Amino acid sequence: MEVPFKIHIYLSVFLIVLICLCESALTPEIKKLYGSFISGKGLYNDDDGIVILNATNFKKQVYNTNNAWLVEFYNSWCGHCHKFAPVWKTLAASMEEWRNVVRLAAIDCADEENTPVCRDYDIMAYPTIKFFSAHSPPSNLGDEMIRTSRTEKNITEELVRILQKEQSEGRGVHWPNILPYRSHDIKNLKKEYESHEEVQYLFLLFVDGKDDIPPQVILDLSNIKGVEIRFASSENEVLARLLGIHSYPSLVLVDPAKSEPEYLRLEEETRESFRRTIKSYLEAKGVIVPDEPRTVRVLAGNEEPNMMELIEAQENEKFLRKIKDMGDVVFLADLESTLRYSLEQEVSARKVITGDALVALNNYLSVLAKYFPIGEAGINFLQELKDTVFQLKEITGVKLESLLRNLSGTSLDSVLSTKEEWMGCRGSESYFRGFPCGLWTMFHYMTVSALKDSEHVHFDPFEVLEAMLGYVTYFFGCTQCSQHFRQMANRSMKAKVTNAQQAVLWLWSAHNEVNQRLANDPTEDPRFPKIQFPSSERCPKCRDANNRWDEANVLKYLSSVYHQDNLNYLGSNTRLYSLEEADLLVKKTSKAEVLQEVSPKKQNKDFNIFDISLCVALYVVSALICVAVCLKFILRRRSRKKAYVHDMLGRV
């Protein structure tokens, strides 16, 4: 019965959208939803003027090219990367005319397929920016740019210095000359360009100290045919006197056929002023100045969207509403997706793990083996993984990947009961929430799970918290987030935690501190605002009459929400559990059957996009056949002869 119902739903959506398109256009709400959905895969798209790199095209794009490359290695769920994305987009727009010299690119290390690339290039923090010289061989792993204040101005200035160094060392010989003119004789400059018949206009910029601005102007205008631009600094006093330059900045037009230069008036010593003055002069002379503003893709009113993507976007919207309505629920799918991502894409992304990082990994694996909710096969896998790694003095990311495959049989799918899918941690866009949400959830769960061992003589209340601190310090991809968490831990963890209950409350308090700091931040998912957890609606007893926390009731609430008995097992595969576990699982899953018809990915498990497309195609073909049959009958009726009396009585 399930498949016909799905067909009915999808065909209904298809026909509704089709009718909307036929009558006029998609509503603004649908267009916004669709546009948001298709743009939500990574932080950048082709409309940003940024080359999107991946494991397949990285080497083909970056190596052995005439232009240099500036590549951002980022993580699409990293808050710091979200804040930096507008800067990278602005840089791409401002350097659009530099594309023959340097191109901006980005690769998302959160994408599982890109993990080997990010590991090979030793990316330890996000975002990381690397410069690749022109004609770089594949052995070149790039030079990391200095981690100064990541502003458009700072990156541009540093990039100019790098490009000048490249040119001074003999690379970039086909680029526009962005090195300062150091000769004292203007005749040398005239002779240099007399041999180039295509050069009709030669501009010379004089600046005082700000040597980074002229190269930017030269690159900005490098695509105008028949124009050459050079610059000289105030240190070239002889040339300045020779040309009658008495103030800075100055701009002169040097004509090889004339003895005297032409002076152009500048408003100020800025990149924009130089560029505007030169462009205005050339346009007045009838020179065609190319102006190619990048257009941002907007779904037009009469444009037909991809129906499957639109359906998926609407289903995702429906799913998010249902999840919010469920309240504070912990899904096994979120915990397992977190475990999978942490081992396969964060820890395995490290080139070599040794020393304190290896200690942190051992602590992490130890608490996973103790407290992570997993079936018998998963428990054996985690225990073997912990025991194997514990015996090593170091391990590479590649070796760990191999170990994960060998110990699990083929892949983690063999020991985890759910596919990689975010449920309670799903964001309104693919780059919201996800793994950071899952990581908080997993460690909250493990601090609560540790309560059952708190009466043991050798129980360590810091065990889970120290494991989290070690993981965040050495493996968590968001550098800024890691720094903030370490600061919180150093400030209060040791002072406030003496038992298992206080460990649960400290992590809850730390999480609320982070939520308060990130509330209304650009990295916040607008559909899931950061609040002080739990809300008054979900837990009325967690606050007293003065709206202050009642920690005793907060502890009860956390112990309930994060207890194994209250896990939501929607989508779990009972094959991976023992008979007793499977029986318990079925009973628990029955509580959440309401979501069986909500999760888009769950729906598509046995009924995929291809099936939907086929059904739609058959539906349309059937409709066309019906229309054709109707037309045939109509035409036949019209072609019938009119009946006369003599036809019935016979002719005389």
C-alpha positions in Angstrom: 0.0 0.0 0.0 2.9 2.3 0.6 4.1 2.7 -3.0 0.7 3.8 -4.5 0.4 6.3 -1.8 3.8 7.7 -2.6 3.0 7.8 -6.3 -0.2 9.7 -5.5 1.6 12.2 -3.4 4.4 12.9 -5.9 2.1 13.1 -8.9 -0.1 15.5 -7.0 2.8 17.7 -6.3 4.0 17.5 -9.9 0.5 18.4 -11.3 0.1 21.3 -8.9 3.4 22.7 -9.9 2.7 22.1 -13.5 -0.7 24.0 -13.2 1.1 26.9 -11.5 3.6 27.1 -14.3 0.9 27.0 -16.9 -1.2 29.6 -15.3 1.6 32.1 -14.6 4.7 31.3 -12.6 5.9 29.8 -9.4 4.9 31.7 -6.3 7.6 33.8 -4.6 7.5 31.3 -1.7 8.1 28.3 -3.9 10.8 30.2 -5.9 12.6 31.1 -2.6 12.4 27.5 -1.4 13.7 26.1 -4.6 16.5 28.7 -5.0 17.5 28.1 -1.4 17.6 24.4 -1.9 19.6 24.3 -5.1 22.1 26.8 -3.7 22.6 25.0 -0.4 25.1 22.4 -1.4 28.4 23.8 -0.2 29.1 27.5 0.6 29.8 28.5 -3.0 28.4 28.0 -6.5 29.5 28.8 -10.1 27.7 32.2 -9.9 30.2 33.4 -7.3 33.1 33.5 -9.8 34.8 30.8 -7.7 36.1 27.6 -9.3 34.5 24.7 -7.4 37.2 22.0 -6.9 36.7 18.4 -5.8 38.7 15.1 -5.7 38.1 14.6 -9.4 39.1 17.9 -10.9 41.6 19.3 -8.3 44.8 18.3 -10.0 43.5 18.9 -13.6 42.6 22.5 -12.7 45.4 23.6 -10.4 48.5 22.1 -11.9 50.4 23.1 -15.1 48.4 26.2 -15.9 49.6 29.6 -17.0 47.8 31.3 -14.1 48.4 30.9 -10.4 45.7 29.6 -8.0 44.5 30.7 -4.6 42.5 27.8 -3.1 40.4 27.9 0.0 40.1 24.5 1.8 36.9 24.9 3.9 34.4 22.9 5.8 30.7 23.6 4.9 29.5 23.3 8.5 32.3 25.2 10.1 31.0 28.5 11.6 34.3 30.4 10.9 34.1 29.2 7.2 30.5 30.6 7.1 31.7 34.0 8.3 34.6 33.9 5.8 32.5 32.9 2.8 31.3 36.5 2.1 35.0 37.7 2.1 36.0 35.0 -0.4 33.0 35.9 -2.6 33.9 39.6 -2.5 37.5 38.8 -3.4 36.4 36.7 -6.3 34.3 39.6 -7.6 37.0 42.2 -7.1 39.6 40.0 -8.8 37.4 38.9 -11.7 39.7 40.7 -14.2 42.8 39.0 -12.7 41.7 35.6 -14.0 44.6 35.3 -16.5 47.1 35.8 -13.6 45.4 34.2 -10.6 42.1 32.3 -10.1 40.2 31.8 -6.8 38.9 28.3 -6.0 37.4 26.4 -3.1 37.1 22.8 -2.0 34.7 21.5 0.6 36.5 19.1 3.0 33.2 18.2 4.6 32.4 16.3 1.5 33.4 12.7 2.0 34.8 12.3 -1.5 37.2 15.2 -0.8 38.7 13.8 2.4 41.7 12.3 0.7 42.5 15.6 -1.0 42.3 17.6 2.2 44.5 14.9 4.0 47.1 14.9 1.2 47.4 18.7 1.5 47.8 18.4 5.3 44.8 20.6 6.1 44.7 20.9 9.9 42.3 23.8 10.3 39.5 25.5 8.4 39.5 27.7 6.5 43.0 27.2 5.1 44.1 29.2 2.1 47.0 27.9 -0.1 48.7 29.6 -3.1 49.8 27.5 -6.1 52.3 29.0 -8.5 51.7 29.1 -12.3 52.9 25.8 -13.9 53.1 24.1 -10.6 53.9 20.3 -10.8 51.6 17.8 -8.9 54.3 17.5 -6.3 53.7 21.1 -5.2 51.4 21.0 -2.1 50.9 24.8 -2.2 52.1 27.5 0.2 49.7 28.4 3.1 49.0 32.1 3.3 49.8 33.8 6.6 46.9 33.5 9.1 46.5 37.2 9.6 43.2 39.0 9.9 41.2 37.4 7.1 39.8 40.6 5.5 39.5 41.3 1.8 42.2 44.1 2.2 44.7 41.9 4.0 44.4 39.0 1.6 44.6 41.2 -1.5 47.7 42.9 -0.2 49.4 39.6 0.7 48.5 38.1 -2.7 50.0 41.1 -4.5 53.3 40.6 -2.6 53.3 36.9 -3.6 52.5 37.6 -7.2 55.3 40.3 -7.4 57.7 37.8 -5.8 56.6 35.2 -8.4 57.3 37.6 -11.2 60.7 38.7 -9.8 61.8 35.1 -9.6 61.0 34.5 -13.3 57.5 33.0 -13.1 54.5 34.6 -14.6 56.5 35.9 -17.6 53.3 36.3 -19.6 51.5 38.2 -16.9 51.2 42.0 -17.0 54.3 43.6 -15.5 53.4 44.4 -11.8 56.9 45.1 -10.7 57.9 48.8 -10.1 59.8 50.6 -12.9 63.2 51.3 -11.4 65.0 52.9 -14.4 65.8 56.7 -14.2 65.3 57.3 -17.9 61.9 57.5 -19.5 63.5 56.7 -22.9 64.0 53.1 -21.8 60.3 52.8 -21.0 59.4 54.3 -24.4 61.8 52.0 -26.3 60.3 49.0 -24.4 56.9 49.6 -25.9 57.8 51.1 -29.3 58.4 47.5 -30.4 54.8 46.6 -29.4 52.7 48.0 -32.2 49.5 47.0 -30.4 50.2 49.4 -27.4 48.6 52.7 -28.0 48.4 54.1 -24.5 51.1 53.8 -21.9 50.2 55.0 -18.4 52.7 55.6 -15.6 51.5 55.7 -12.0 53.5 57.4 -9.2 52.7 56.5 -5.6 54.2 57.3 -2.3 54.6 54.2 -0.2 51.4 52.3 -1.1 53.1 49.9 -3.5 50.3 47.4 -3.3 47.7 49.6 -5.0 49.3 50.1 -8.5 49.7 46.3 -9.1 46.0 45.9 -8.3 45.1 48.7 -10.9 47.4 47.0 -13.5 45.6 43.7 -13.0 42.2 45.3 -12.9 42.7 46.9 -16.4 44.9 44.2 -17.9 42.2 43.0 -20.3 41.8 46.3 -22.1 43.5 46.0 -25.5 46.2 48.4 -26.6 46.9 49.6 -23.0 49.9 49.2 -20.8 50.2 50.4 -17.2 53.4 50.6 -15.2 54.2 52.3 -11.8 57.1 53.9 -10.0 57.5 54.5 -6.3 58.6 57.7 -4.6 62.0 56.1 -4.3 62.6 56.8 -8.0 63.2 60.5 -7.4 65.3 61.0 -10.6 62.4 59.8 -12.8 59.9 61.8 -10.9 61.9 65.0 -11.4 62.5 64.2 -15.0 58.7 64.0 -15.6 57.9 67.0 -13.3 56.2 65.0 -10.6 56.0 67.1 -7.5 53.2 65.4 -5.6 51.9 61.9 -5.0 49.8 60.2 -6.2 50.3 61.2 -9.8 49.2 59.7 -13.1 50.8 60.5 -16.5 50.2 59.3 -20.0 53.5 58.6 -21.8 53.4 59.0 -25.6 56.5 57.7 -27.4 55.9 60.2 -30.2 55.8 63.2 -27.8 58.5 64.7 -25.7 56.1 65.8 -22.9 53.8 63.5 -21.0 50.1 64.2 -20.4 49.1 64.7 -16.7 45.8 63.2 -15.5 44.1 64.5 -12.4 43.5 62.1 -9.6 41.0 62.6 -6.7 42.8 60.4 -4.2 45.4 57.6 -3.9 43.0 54.6 -4.1 42.6 51.7 -6.4 39.2 52.9 -7.4 40.4 56.5 -8.2 43.2 55.2 -10.4 40.9 52.8 -12.2 38.1 55.3 -12.7 40.5 58.0 -14.0 42.1 55.7 -16.6 38.8 54.2 -17.7 37.3 57.7 -18.2 40.2 58.9 -20.2 40.1 55.8 -22.5 36.4 55.9 -23.0 36.7 59.6 -24.0 39.2 58.5 -26.6 36.7 55.9 -28.0 38.5 52.9 -26.5 36.3 50.0 -25.8 36.6 49.2 -22.1 35.2 45.8 -21.3 32.7 45.7 -18.5 31.4 42.3 -17.5 29.6 42.5 -14.2 28.8 39.1 -12.9 25.1 38.3 -12.7 23.7 36.3 -9.8 21.3 33.6 -10.9 17.7 34.2 -9.9 14.9 31.9 -10.7 12.8 33.9 -13.2 9.1 33.9 -13.1 8.7 31.9 -16.3 11.6 29.6 -15.7 10.8 25.9 -15.1 12.7 24.5 -12.2 14.0 20.9 -11.9 10.8 19.1 -10.7 12.7 16.5 -8.7 14.7 19.1 -6.8 11.6 21.1 -6.2 9.8 18.0 -4.8 12.8 17.2 -2.6 13.0 20.8 -1.3 9.3 20.7 -0.4 9.6 17.3 1.3 12.6 18.6 3.3 10.6 21.6 4.4 7.8 19.3 5.6 10.3 17.1 7.4 11.9 20.0 9.2 8.4 21.2 10.5 7.7 17.7 11.8 11.0 17.4 13.6 10.5 20.7 15.3 7.1 19.6 16.4 8.5 16.5 18.1 10.5 18.5 20.6 13.7 17.4 22.4 14.2 14.0 20.8 17.6 12.2 20.4 17.8 10.1 17.2 20.1 7.2 16.9 20.6 8.3 13.3 22.2 11.5 14.5 24.5 9.7 16.9 25.6 7.2 14.2 26.1 9.9 11.6 28.3 11.7 14.0 30.3 8.6 14.8 30.7 7.9 11.1 31.7 11.4 10.2 34.2 11.8 13.0 36.0 8.6 12.2 35.9 8.7 8.4 36.2 12.4 7.7 37.8 14.2 10.7 40.2 11.7 12.4 41.1 10.0 9.1 41.7 13.4 7.5 44.9 13.8 9.6 48.1 12.9 7.8 49.8 11.5 10.9 48.4 11.0 14.4 51.0 10.8 17.2 51.8 12.2 20.6 49.0 14.1 22.4 46.7 13.7 19.4 47.1 9.9 19.7 46.3 10.1 23.4 43.2 12.1 22.5 42.1 9.5 19.9 42.6 6.7 22.5 40.4 8.5 25.0 37.8 9.1 22.4 37.7 5.5 21.3 37.6 4.4 24.9 34.4 6.4 25.8 32.8 5.3 22.5 33.4 1.6 23.3 31.9 2.2 26.8 28.9 4.4 26.2 27.9 4.6 22.5 24.5 3.0 21.8 25.2 0.4 19.2 24.4 -3.3 18.5 26.5 -6.3 19.3 28.5 -6.1 16.0 29.1 -2.4 16.6 30.3 -3.0 20.2 32.8 -5.6 18.9 34.0 -3.2 16.2 34.6 -0.3 18.6 36.3 -2.5 21.1 38.7 -4.0 18.5 39.4 -0.5 17.0 40.2 0.8 20.5 42.5 -2.1 21.3 44.3 -2.0 18.0 45.0 1.8 18.1 46.0 1.6 21.7 49.0 -0.6 20.8 50.3 1.9 18.2 52.8 4.7 18.7 51.4 6.5 15.7 48.9 6.0 12.9 48.3 7.7 9.6 45.0 8.8 8.3 45.3 6.3 5.4 46.0 3.4 7.8 43.1 4.4 10.0 40.8 4.4 7.0 42.0 0.9 6.1 41.6 -0.2 9.7 38.0 1.0 9.7 37.2 -1.1 6.6 39.0 -4.2 7.8 37.5 -4.3 11.3 34.0 -3.5 10.2 34.1 -6.1 7.3 33.6 -3.7 4.4 32.5 -0.3 5.7 30.8 1.2 8.7 27.5 0.3 7.0 28.2 -3.2 8.2 28.1 -2.3 11.9 25.9 0.8 12.1 22.1 0.4 12.0 21.3 3.6 10.1 22.5 5.1 6.9 24.3 8.5 6.9 21.3 10.8 7.5 20.7 13.7 9.8 17.3 13.7 11.6 17.1 16.0 14.6 20.3 17.7 13.6 19.2 18.3 10.0 19.5 22.0 9.0 17.4 24.1 6.6 20.5 24.0 4.4 23.1 21.3 4.0 25.7 23.5 5.6 23.7 24.3 8.8 23.8 22.2 12.0 24.6 18.6 10.9 27.9 17.4 12.5 28.4 20.1 15.1 24.9 19.5 16.4 25.5 15.8 16.3 28.8 16.1 18.2 27.1 18.1 21.1 24.3 15.5 21.1 26.7 12.5 21.2 28.7 13.8 24.1 25.6 14.9 26.1 24.3 11.4 25.6 27.6 9.9 26.8 27.8 12.1 29.9 24.3 10.8 30.8 25.2 7.2 30.0 28.2 7.5 32.3 25.8 8.1 35.3 25.1 4.4 35.5 28.9 3.8 36.3 29.2 6.7 38.8 29.0 4.4 41.8 32.0 2.4 40.7 35.1 2.9 42.9 37.4 3.9 40.0 34.8 6.1 38.2 36.4 9.2 36.6 33.8 12.1 36.3 36.2 13.7 33.7 36.4 10.7 31.5 33.8 11.8 28.9 34.6 15.5 29.2 38.3 14.9 28.7 37.6 12.8 25.7 35.5 15.6 24.2 38.2 18.2 25.0 40.9 16.0 23.4 38.7 15.4 20.3 37.8 19.0 19.9 41.4 20.1 20.4 43.1 17.8 17.8 40.4 16.7 15.4 37.4 19.1 15.3 37.6 20.9 11.9 36.4 24.4 13.1 39.5 26.1 14.5 37.7 29.0 16.1 35.1 26.7 17.7 37.9 24.5 19.1 39.7 27.5 20.6 36.5 28.7 22.3 35.7 25.3 23.8 39.3 25.0 25.2 39.0 28.4 26.8 35.7 27.3 28.5 37.2 24.1 29.7 40.3 25.7 31.1 38.2 28.3 32.8 35.7 26.2 34.7 35.7 22.5 34.0 38.1 21.3 36.7 36.7 23.8 39.2 33.0 22.8 38.8 33.1 19.1 38.2 33.6 16.6 41.0 31.0 13.9 40.1 29.1 12.4 37.2 26.1 14.6 37.8 28.2 17.8 37.6 29.8 16.5 34.4 26.3 16.4 32.8 25.5 19.9 34.1 28.9 21.4 33.1 28.5 20.3 29.5 24.9 21.6 29.4 26.1 24.9 30.8 28.9 25.1 28.3 26.6 24.4 25.5 24.2 27.2 26.6 27.2 29.6 26.8 28.0 28.8 23.2 24.4 29.2 22.2 24.3 32.6 23.8 27.4 33.7 22.0 26.2 32.4 18.6 22.6 33.7 18.9 21.8 35.9 15.9 25.2 35.1 14.4 25.4 34.7 10.6 26.2 31.0 11.2 22.9 30.4 12.9 20.3 28.4 11.1 17.3 30.8 10.8 14.9 27.8 11.1 16.6 26.7 14.4 17.5 29.8 16.5 20.0 29.3 19.3 18.2 29.3 22.6 18.9 28.6 26.3 18.2 24.9 26.5 15.8 23.6 27.5 13.0 26.0 26.7 10.3 26.9 29.2 7.7 25.2 27.0 9.6 21.9 26.9 10.6 21.9 30.6 8.5 24.3 32.8 10.1 23.0 36.0 13.7 23.7 34.8 13.4 27.4 35.8 12.1 28.8 39.1 9.7 31.7 39.6 12.5 34.2 38.9 13.4 32.5 35.7 16.6 31.1 37.2 17.8 27.6 36.4 16.7 24.9 38.8 19.7 22.6 38.2 18.1 19.6 40.0 15.2 19.6 37.6 17.5 20.4 34.7 19.5 17.3 35.5 16.3 15.2 35.6 15.3 16.5 32.2 18.7 15.9 30.6 18.8 12.4 32.1 15.5 11.7 30.5 16.1 13.2 27.1 19.5 11.7 26.7 18.7 8.3 28.2 19.1 5.2 26.0 15.5 4.2 26.7 14.3 7.4 25.1 16.4 7.1 21.9 14.4 7.4 18.7 15.3 4.4 16.5 13.6 5.5 13.3 15.2 3.9 10.3 17.4 1.4 12.3 18.2 -1.9 10.7 17.3 -4.6 13.2 19.5 -7.2 11.4 22.5 -5.7 13.2 21.1 -6.4 16.7 20.7 -9.6 18.7 17.1 -11.0 19.1 16.6 -9.3 22.5 17.9 -6.0 21.1 15.8 -6.3 18.0 12.6 -7.0 20.0 13.3 -4.0 22.2 14.1 -1.9 19.2 10.7 -2.7 17.5 8.9 -1.6 20.6 10.8 1.7 20.8 10.4 2.3 17.1 6.6 2.0 17.3 6.6 5.2 19.3 8.0 7.1 16.3 6.0 5.5 13.4 4.5 9.0 12.8 7.8 9.9 11.1 7.9 7.0 8.8 5.9 9.0 6.3 7.9 12.2 6.9 11.6 11.6 6.3 12.4 12.2 2.6 15.4 9.8 2.6 13.3 7.1 4.3 10.7 7.4 1.6 13.2 7.0 -1.1 14.8 3.9 0.3 12.7 1.6 -1.9 11.2 4.2 -4.2 13.9 6.5 -5.6 14.0 9.5 -7.9 14.2 7.3 -11.0 11.0 5.5 -10.0 9.3 8.9 -9.5 10.5 10.1 -12.9 9.3 7.0 -14.6 5.9 7.3 -13.0 5.6 10.9 -14.0 6.7 10.0 -17.6 4.1 7.2 -17.8 1.4 9.5 -16.3 2.2 12.2 -18.9 2.3 9.7 -21.8 -1.0 8.2 -20.7 -2.6 11.7 -20.6 -1.3 12.5 -24.1 -2.7 9.2 -25.4 -6.1 10.1 -23.9 -6.0 13.5 -25.5 -5.1 12.0 -28.8 -8.0 9.5 -28.6 -10.4 12.4 -27.8 -9.1 14.4 -30.7 -9.6 11.5 -33.0 -13.2 11.0 -32.0 -13.9 14.8 -32.4 -12.3 14.9 -35.8 -14.2 11.8 -36.9 -17.5 13.3 -35.8 -16.8 16.5 -37.7 -15.9 14.6 -40.9 -19.2 12.6 -40.9 -21.5 13.4 -43.9 -24.7 15.3 -43.3 -27.7 12.9 -43.7 -30.2 13.8 -46.5 -33.7 12.4 -47.2 -32.7 10.8 -50.5 -29.9 9.0 -48.8 -32.5 7.3 -46.7 -35.2 6.7 -49.4 -32.9 6.1 -52.3 -32.3 8.3 -55.3 -34.9 8.6 -58.2 
